[in-house]
Amino acid sequence: MLEKQFNPELLYNKIVHYYIDKKGYSKEKANSIAQLVIKREALKRICKNHNCGHFSHDHIRNTETCLATNCECRKFFK
């Protein structure tokens, strides 16, 4: 089973609108919060294997094999 690909733009828009509409933050403050969240979420989805560094959606979950060509990664490291 393949993991759904990470879409930072969609998440970014949701976060910005949440902080502006629901919390009443300024546009600049909402943008800075969204940037921090996107950066954190992207880092969570990158393989920590120093030979790999690909996103989790580039790995096959059940065999834990990287789908990127010329990559020796055999297991996704969190």
Secondary structure, DSSP 8 states (H G I E B T S, - for coil): -B-----HHHHHHHHHHIIIIIT---HHHHHHHHHHHHHHHHHHTB---TTT--BGGGEETTTTEE-STT----S---
